[in-house]
Amino acid sequence: MPALAVGATAPEFKLKSLAGDAVSLASLLERGPAVVVFLKISCPTCQYALPFYERLFQTYKKGNVSLIAVSQNNAEDTAAFAREFGITFPMLTDDIPYPVSSAYGLTNVPTIFWIDPDGEITLTSVGWFKADFEKINRKMAEHSAMTAPLLFRPNEDVRDFRAG
């Protein structure tokens, strides 16, 4: 369970993207809610989950919900991970000693936070929970004035849970 639970205020951060741009939580929230996915590239559950989050990004990238990843790896290794797993949404790096991950109280990865524009955390998820992913899909659809599409392919084996 992440230290920051639903109802907590998300700590502000400013990190570099793989493109070298500084990205702050405040700038993301100006657009609307933000989905922040914390990961470590060696984590098998992160490797499993991030391509599903890429599907969310591709579905809602023109909407008003930001989807970003915060990697606990350096930019070079994170970029290699993005290429290998087909991740095109913004990836930021939280270098050692992981100040942002620590501020969010991470104990496991992946850890996902839905942060409302006022900075309140309204959803947390640790590991892979299919039900949480589907809830994020519905919330992104709602904020994008869309009907939530099915993001799993027919006959695709999608696990209900994978520990982080």
C-alpha positions, 0 to 999 in steps of 0.5 A: 500500500502506498504511503499516500492514500486517497484523500492526500495531497500529491506532493509537487515535483519537477523532473526531467523528461526523456526529451530533456524538458522540465515537467512539474505536477502543477503544469500537468494539473493545469490541463486537468487530472494526471495519472502518474505511474511510478516504475523501475525498468527491471520490475516484471510487473512494470514490464507487464503493465506499462504497455497497457498504460500505453493503450490508455495514452493512445486512446486519450492523448487528445483529452484533458488527462495527462498520463506520465511515467516516473522512472527510478532509472536513468534516462538512457536505461528508461529510453531503452525500456520505452523503445523495447515496450513501445511506450510513447507517453512522457517518461520522467526520471527520478534519479537516486536518491529518488526524491519524488518516489520518497515523497509519494511514499513508494514501497513497491512499483508499479504504483499509480496515482490519479491526481485531480486538478486540485492536487488531491489523490483520488485513486491509488493502485500498487502492482497490476490490478485489472479492476483498477486499470479499468477504473482509470479507463472509465475516469479518463473517458469521463474526463474526455467526454467519451465512452470508455472503450474496451482496451483488451483484445479478444482472447487476450489473457489479461491477469486480474492481479500481479504483485508489484 
